[in-house]
Amino acid sequence: MDWMHFSSSSVFVKGKFHWTANTHDYNECEVGEIISFGLADENVGKVEQPYYGEGKSISELGVLGGDLGGFSHHLTIGVDVWIMKEYGVKESWTKMCTIEYPKLKRY
């Protein structure tokens, strides 16, 4: 990894701050990550994510019902809403819904 760019905002869930981050490797490949920082132990960690689909990753985080949530944007379709039902368990990520972009008329 050559460098990492963090989002400017974070969410606080389960005693940890969470940010989205993009890592760029030597092949100019960009990979979306979720990074955490625990207040109690002061450890930095990575939250495992599910497969969102080709070229997709979580671009924004939120807290949904006390759980870590994320939003995956699609250029032409809309936004997928994901929630991690059991913190720290990759398989517990669940796609809740897709919010479709409105169909706008072109003039």
N, C-alpha and C positions, 0 to 999 in steps of 0.2 A: 504494500500500500504506500503510495507516494504522499497522499494527504487526505484529510477528512474535513468536510464542511458540515457544521451543525446548524440546525434550524435555530432561529432566535428565540423561540418560545418553547416552554416545557410543560409537562403535566405531572402531577404528583399522585402516585398510586402505590399502595402497599408499602409505604415508607421510603419510596424511591422517586427521584426525578427522572423523567424520560424525555429524550429528544429524538427526532429523526436526524439522520446523518447520511451524507453521500460520501462514499469512499471512492477514490480514483486510483486505479493501479497503473502499472507501467504500460499496459496495453490500451490506455485511455478508456477503459471500461468503467462505467459508473454503476455502483451497487448501493441500493437503499438499505440502511440499517436502522434498528432501534437501539439506542444506547441508554443505559440506566446508571444512576449514581445513588447508592444507598446512604442515607444519613447516619444510620446506626453504625455501620461498619466502614463507611467511606470507601467502598469498593465500586469500581467501574465495571459494568457488565454489558452483555449484548443479549437482547431478547430475541429468541428464535421466532421466525415468522413462517406462515404457510406459503404455499405457492399460489400467487394471486393471478397468474396468467402471464403469458409471454410479454416481457418488457414492462411489467407493472410492479409497483411497490407502494408501500404506505408513504404518503406524502405529508400527512398531518395526523397528529394524535389528539385524543380527547379522553375524557372520563365518562363512561356510560354506565349508569347504575352502580358506581363504585369500582367498575372494572376498566382495565386498559382497553381503549378503543382506537381504531384507526380508520382513515379515509384514503381509499385508493381511487385516484382520478383516471378516467378514460377520456381521451381527447374528443371523441365524437359521441359517446354513449351517455356518460354520467359519472356518478360517484358511487363506489361500493362502500358500504359501512360494515366494518369488521369489529368483533369484540373477542377478547381473550377471557373466556369464562372461568378458567382455572389458571391463575397467575403462574407463569414459568413453564407451562405445559404447551408445547408447540401445537399438539393435536387439538387443543381446546379452542383455537381460533375458529370463529364461526362467522360466516358472511350473513349478516342480518337482512340486508336489502340493498337494492340499487336505486339510487335517486336519479331519474333520467333528466337530462338537460331539456329545457322547453324547446319545442319546435318553433323556430322563428321564421317568419316569411322573409324572403329576399325580395328586394325591390329593384 
